[in-house]
Amino acid sequence: MSWLFGTILIILGIFVLLGSFGAAPVGFWDAFLWIIAIGFGLSGIFAMVRFFPRGLVSFTIGLALVLKLLGTIELGFWAFVGVVAGAWLVQLGIGYMIGWGRFGWRRNRWRY
């Protein structure tokens, strides 16, 4: 897990350097949001690799925050709630289509 923390610090350092040169406006709050966005994005990717639809919400939150920080979209509180709710519904729908039950996967882990 230390490589994840290292990746977050490298990306944060790059954006602070860009902010200090005036290439990108980066403040304290933006740096905090970058850490959150990278954390959500990476955890979503890793969860999707392990169990496909389970990391979709985290990945979508991270992607929405990155797009907001790059200035491509405006994202208020209720729009953010809509993004989370929509991503959760899509993840839930895909999960039920591929065979989730009430308790997750119906596969017995102990019989191989």
ZINOR-V254629 format. One record per backbone hydrogen bond with DSSP energy under -0.5 kcal/mol. CO is the residue of the C=O (numbers start at 0). NH is the residue of the N-H. If there is no record, write none. Layout:
# ZINOR-V254629
((CO;NH) (CO;NH))
This chain:
# ZINOR-V254629
((0;4) (1;5) (2;6) (3;7) (4;8) (5;9) (6;10) (7;11) (8;12) (9;13) (10;14) (11;15) (12;16) (13;17) (14;18) (15;19) (16;20) (17;21) (17;22) (17;23) (18;21) (23;25) (26;30) (27;31) (28;32) (29;33) (30;34) (31;35) (32;36) (33;37) (34;38) (35;39) (36;40) (37;41) (38;42) (39;43) (40;44) (41;45) (42;46) (43;47) (44;48) (45;49) (46;50) (50;53) (51;54) (52;55) (54;58) (55;59) (56;60) (57;61) (58;62) (59;63) (60;64) (61;65) (62;66) (63;67) (64;68) (65;69) (66;70) (66;71) (66;72) (67;70) (75;79) (76;80) (77;81) (78;82) (79;83) (80;84) (81;85) (82;86) (83;87) (84;88) (85;89) (86;90) (87;91) (88;92) (89;93) (90;94) (91;95) (92;96) (93;97) (94;99) (98;105) (100;103) (103;100) (106;108) (107;110) (109;111))
